[in-house]
Amino acid sequence: MSKKLTPWFPPGVKPVRVGEYNASQSKMVQGLRIWDGENWSEMYFSCESNAEIAKCKNRICYSERIYWRGLAQDPAIKPKKASKK
């Protein structure tokens, strides 16, 4: 079951939750970044090794023009099952 994503948000709108997002300086180029509550990490979608990914996740991206989208539902909230009657 694939997870439903939100629409793309513009750079002026910041995520509510800390975590991993599909985020890029262009909606045409999709990559993964971490939002730490204040800053975006560098994009690590195309990193080759685990060491490189770790560096990118911890390196702050200084661009303010980041478009992003995330999960449409908080992953901590479990969907309700339909009751049987």
SULQUIPE-V415685 format. One record per residue. N is the residue number from 1. SS is DSSP state (@ for helix, = for strand, . for the rest). OMEGA is omega in radians with two decimals (999 if undefined). Layout:
N;SS;OMEGA / N;SS;OMEGA
This chain:
1;.;-3.12 / 2;.;-3.12 / 3;.;-3.13 / 4;.;-3.13 / 5;=;3.05 / 6;.;2.96 / 7;.;3.09 / 8;.;3.06 / 9;=;3.13 / 10;.;-3.10 / 11;.;-3.12 / 12;.;-3.14 / 13;.;-3.12 / 14;.;3.11 / 15;.;3.11 / 16;.;-3.07 / 17;.;2.99 / 18;.;3.08 / 19;=;-3.10 / 20;=;-3.11 / 21;=;2.95 / 22;=;-3.00 / 23;=;-3.09 / 24;=;3.07 / 25;.;3.09 / 26;.;3.11 / 27;.;-3.13 / 28;.;-3.14 / 29;.;-3.09 / 30;.;3.12 / 31;.;3.14 / 32;=;3.08 / 33;=;3.06 / 34;=;2.99 / 35;=;-3.08 / 36;.;-3.11 / 37;.;3.13 / 38;.;-3.04 / 39;.;2.99 / 40;=;3.00 / 41;=;2.98 / 42;.;3.12 / 43;.;-3.12 / 44;.;3.13 / 45;.;-3.05 / 46;.;3.14 / 47;.;-3.04 / 48;.;-3.02 / 49;.;3.10 / 50;@;3.12 / 51;@;3.12 / 52;@;3.10 / 53;@;3.14 / 54;@;3.11 / 55;@;-3.11 / 56;@;3.14 / 57;@;-3.10 / 58;@;3.14 / 59;.;-3.11 / 60;=;3.03 / 61;=;-3.09 / 62;.;3.08 / 63;.;3.07 / 64;.;-3.05 / 65;.;-3.14 / 66;.;3.00 / 67;=;-3.09 / 68;=;2.97 / 69;=;-3.11 / 70;.;3.12 / 71;=;-3.12 / 72;.;3.14 / 73;.;3.08 / 74;.;-3.10 / 75;.;3.11 / 76;.;3.14 / 77;.;3.14 / 78;.;3.09 / 79;.;3.12 / 80;.;3.08 / 81;.;3.10 / 82;.;3.13 / 83;.;3.13 / 84;.;3.12 / 85;.;999
